[in-house]
Amino acid sequence: MAAVIDHIGGPALSRLAVPAQATLPDDIRKLIDEQGGDNWIRALSLNPETARRFVKYFGSLFSASGQQLALAERELIAVVVSSANGCGLCALHHTHALGEALGDPAKARRVAVDLHFAELTPREAALASLALKITRTPRDIEAADFDRLRAQGLSEAAILEAVETASWFNHTNRIFISTGVLPDDRYFSDAA
């Protein structure tokens, strides 16, 4: 069994064992370093193949180039889905990232806390609405939901990317909620 670590004097990082970095393959230690040593990647390192798959998909979905949606739109979807699901880890991480992408941390926090106070543009509101529907009632999605996005200038490919992003975050949220991965302390500071 891998050596288990936790916060020094604090709660465990996950409901599953978190291996000591020294016991991990070199490429996984490098992934952890590249992700700033965040708890989520440390927790996923328990299964190196899971960590590799996760980082590869996340890196592709959140790449700065080659995407249909702007980074701020993908982060908006991440925050909406993660907040609706109650995934504190992802909601905190992506609220911070949304604030950076928007250049407006206060708006990002309003999105996370209550969309009614977020003063979304019509395009943002259409994306948030679709993300919520995918999260809560995906069988209720209708052509009108996609028409609303088309009316805001989204292409078919961009709509598919919005669906993919919301769906992926529902998947991700369930991993981190189920395993109980502790959000990193840095996301609770004003500097985050």
Summary of the structure (lengths in Angstrom):
residues: 192
radius of gyration: 17.3
end to end distance: 34.7
largest distance: 54.5
contacts: 568
relative contact order: 0.14
helix: 67%
strand: 1%
